Amino acid sequence: MRPRDWLRLASSPVTGNISKSLLTALGIAIGIAAVTLLTTLGQGVRQYVTDSFSQFGTRIIAVTPGHSETAGMAGGLLSSVRLLTLDDAEALARLPGTEWVVSNVQGSGPIRYGERVRSTEIIGTTPDFSKAWDFPLAMGKFLPDTGGNSPAVAVIGDKLHQELFNRKNPLGEFIRVGGQRFRVIGVMQPKGSTLGFDLDDMAYIPADRGLALFNREGLMEVDVVFSPNTTSEVMIKRIKAQLLRRHGQEDFTLTSQDEMLGSMNRILGMLTLGVTALGGISLLVGGVGIFTIMTTNLTERTAEIGLLRAIGCPRHQLLSLFLGEAIILSLFGAGIGIAITGVIVGLVSILVPEFPVQLQASTFFIAAGVAIVTGLLSGIWPAWKSSRLSPIEALRSE
């Protein structure tokens, strides 16, 4: 049998009744779309999170109050919380290998300039913040290093500059932060958003002023940026030893950037596994549909099979015809699934342009491979039965 004749005979049941073929392939389409779409989105989320963390550097260790047994997530148990102080931060800054130390306390509140008011995030921090996190200034200067008893000064983000001052020079102007009067000494360059936080819609004040503003006795976090010549393992040991000397017990949690990314990757990995399982169920349903329609086609085409056998068509060609039909149905469903994925990915790219999501070439090959395997498994039994039919019995059914 010529390849052209084989393809015509294998595809004619599929193209002869498009509506039935479409319904049969729908399960495969849903399964392929679920797996490819959510895997693609998962890769985009992983890349987005990695880029968001990496833009601040990778040589960072976060110190948070309270001891937690679970690495990778900031924060400790309330029952074991002990204060982290500015003195602790200064002690960590004296450790070998330390490049910058950033103290943090934050909350939300109103920022007022004249009649204009905007509710935003207020960050109480230390002078190393802009260098440690690579937050350059558009004008003015960052918070001064006064060693305590800081002046009431503030640095505002790009969006606050627009909303409160309409891009006019704000340096030397006074704003009210949470009801207290602060003098603007700097404006940050645009930084955009990351992990749901608008980095341009923030105001920065000295850490000791932030503690007083939010009525807190201790810091929420201390971030240590270590030098390139030091490893995170060595730095963690030094920080731990220093804080144990000061606190007398391990009432703090240390989290490296690698641990944060590792935790996120584990969470995304579990989500991907769950999505793959759901897609597998859809593929199973689609496979059952193909098996059912192939069995029905076998009954409807018994006479045709008998005629082919009577004119000398060998068993292996009948087997290949039915397997080909099953594979074509599966590939039809895979094509629909990929098309659905492409449309949704395109919409995501338009609506959320900063989200790094795109269909990889490997996605098409994986989808085709899964479809072919599903078609083979679904069609093997009907195909085998067709090749075993007796020509006389098959023709008699007519």
KAPE-V263817 format. One record per helix or strand. SS is the DSSP state (H for helix, E for strand). FROM is the first residue (numbers start at 1). TO is the last residue. Records with the same first field share a line. If there is no record, write none. Layout:
BEGIN
SS=FROM-TO ; FROM-TO
END
This chain:
BEGIN
H=3-16 ; 18-54 ; 78-80 ; 86-93 ; 129-132 ; 158-165 ; 207-213 ; 232-247 ; 257-300 ; 302-310 ; 315-351 ; 361-387 ; 391-396
E=60-65 ; 98-113 ; 116-125 ; 137-140 ; 153-156 ; 174-177 ; 180-188 ; 193-194 ; 197-198 ; 202-206 ; 221-226 ; 252-256
END
